[in-house]
């Protein structure tokens, strides 16, 4: 795992703005991603930088930028090619190569030279972002892995192509100017993140997952293509006559993916939250290891947000070397004002907080950690899949005007009133009907009833601001254009939601969250559920076998039951979060109030301060829990102050 950066002066530009000193600043800005080595290479108009976190082949033979044996290609590469040994063997059978080291980068570079980039990437299983310079054709190719585990930003500014793993590197050159992308900010406010291909700046983009872009330095011609497309997996599954449903085959596929991702020349471990996904990853790791696997869990004193006790029990059953850390609210809150420096763009997923804390602690023990991310999107784990389908089936027959009337009527009653009434009778309800903050849940449900279509219901489900957003003078409809590119009539409603989550929410929220948190502490994270073989197999399992009754991820549950008692995993889904709602009314109140001051809300963007402060006052009073929409605004304001 590393950091890559660089720029190419395009021939149509006569002025020289950037030089080796600018590249040095850009490279050093990524030192946290690669603390083991910083290197640069340049010739003519191309400049490449690299920071290395040494995982495979710890010697200097793995340092980059790396030049191919023929001297034609130069690569700067971030990531891991898990099957590089197999690729190396294929190359040795077809071509005599005098290998200088044992790194996956060297193998990939020679594969690109021998097979061409498309075939080399097709054969590669892994996570990566890369830039490769063709000294003969004077072209540069940027490419990104299948699902977007590794980040890659690029842009065309003042006659230059400029790129990097993180925006802070692009900004570090300190010569080129940037302009805020208000449409991207509007998306962040609504969803909590900036969806690809946009970034928070105009003319700077995220390269979409599974894509590559080739730029010719002579004529500045650029060509973006997809070398891998998740939609192809979906279409193959839709037209397959024999959909897979064998748990034994899924079990073995996961084993293979995890075994491959356990290859490392440095200490390795796994995050263990106590949930289904991480518990299954750890189970299969420990099964295939002769040594005790290092597992890591973070706990909180607030019982509603603490799964550490389950993780501890699971670790005992599996026999891992478990590391459990409890953090106080004071420790957690202390780091919040600095989040915007880690995430570069305004980013509103509050589970970034425990992820950063866990990464910081874990990095003291290992350099590589496996994670259970991706299981929810592939196997139907999010509650919204069940809820959305249920709402459509039960309420779609009612006229929209009647549903709006029901919604308005319910929302006219304060959530606290609903909660008081419910609590008065809760003693007579069974345990599975005991709900906290029931009034808030009724209000959220009532807002969903105003859906006008399946697409509209999904938008409401994934939005933190379900009605009017507080950024004025922005055409909101234009910001959602890409969401339904992934929907089709051949796919069920639930699977269409899952497809969009895989193409947008997973790479632009979940994977961003874990990449920035871990890499800010020099920790590599690997995600076995995103192995291409697992993705293909998962999508060929019928949806009726993934979601059964009120339970999702049923295939994973069945496998996990072979390792862990049923009672430890059969419990309501609990997100990886912290009590932002109560902290905003308590220890974070002054910090938040300062950022939400009217003068600051008006300073940089045309924000509707009346709408924001109405929600803030309702939250402080306890009438509503507006933690998610308020948190998005706070993360935006915090980012604006520092940028």
Order of alpha helices (4+ residues) and beta strands (2+ residues): beta-alpha-beta-beta-beta-beta-alpha-alpha-alpha-beta-beta-beta-beta-alpha-alpha-beta-beta-beta-alpha-alpha-beta-alpha-beta-alpha-beta-alpha-alpha-alpha-beta-alpha-alpha-alpha-alpha-alpha-alpha-alpha-alpha-alpha-beta-alpha-alpha-alpha-alpha-alpha-alpha-alpha-alpha-alpha
